[in-house]
Amino acid sequence: MERIDKLKTFLEKSPNDSFLKHALALEYVKLGEEAGARQLFEEILTHDPAYIGSYYHLGKLLERTGQLPLAITWYEKGMAAARAAGDRHAYGELQGAYEEAMDG
């Protein structure tokens, strides 16, 4: 909980910091607090759609919670963002998750 408390303190000072929100969302994922993590990932991608790393994690979270069609939609959005940013590595990871979800 110490990490979560620190991240929340930092977010009070920089409430729109996508990196801090992403880090906090990952901490929530570790604790199984999917609703809190999902809310943060969605906030990030609504306000900062170029924050590519959150697409993958949101998609995986949605898959785990039985929301496969929505996960696929987020993977598609993430692939488009990665393509626009020229981030081949992120595109490849998102494409792999997307293809796995489509087969699943």
N, C-alpha and C positions, 0 to 999 in steps of 0.2 A: 504493500500500500504506500510505502514511502515514495516510490517512483511516481505513482499516480498523484500523490499530494504535491510533489515537486512540479510535475507537469501542469497541474491545475493552477499552481501559483504563477508559473511562467505565462500561462494563458490569460490570467487576469491582467497581466501587463501588456500582452500582445494577443488579443482575442482573435485576430484574423490570421494567425501564423499557421499555415497549412502543415508545416513540419511538426509543430508541437501537437496539433490535433491528430495527425496521423500516428505519432508516437503514443499518444493517449489511447487512441482507438486500438492499437496493437496490444497495449496493456489490458484493455478491457477484454479483448479476444482471449488472451491468456487466462483470464479469470472466468471465462464463459459468460461474460456480460454482453451478449450479442446485441441487445437493443441499443445499449449505449454506444457500442462500437459502430453499429450501422448508422446511427444518427450522425456521428462524427464523420464517417466516410462520406455520407451523402452531403453533409455541410461543405466539406472540402471540395467535392466535385461540383457542387452547385456554384460555389464562389470562385473556385480555381480549377477549371476543367483541364488545365495543363498539368496538374499534379498527378502524373501518370501512375505512380505506384499505388495509389488508393483504388484504382479500378480493379486490379487483380485481387486485392484483399477483400474488397466489398463483394466481388463476384464469388469468391470462395466462401465467404460468410453466408451469402444467400443460398449457395448450394447446400451448405451444411444445415440450413434451416428449412430446406425443402422448397425453395423458391427458384427452381431451375430456370424457368423462362425469364425471370427478372435478372438472374445472374448472367444469362446469355446476352441480354440487352446491354448490361454494363460492360461485359467483355467486348462487345461490338463497339461501344462508345470509346472504350479504352484503346482498342486497336486503331480507331480513327485518330485519336489524340496522339498516340505514339507515332503513327505515320506522319502526321502533320509536324511533329517535333523532330522527325528524323531519328527517333530512338529505336533502332532495330532490335536491340536486346529486349526492351520492354514489349515491343510488338510481338517478338517470338514467344515470350512467356504468356502473353495474353492470348495469342493465337493457339498455343498448346492447351491452355485452360479451356478456351472456347471449343476447340475440336473435341476435347475430352467430354465436355458438358453436352455437346451435340450427340455424341455416341452413347451418353449415359442415359 
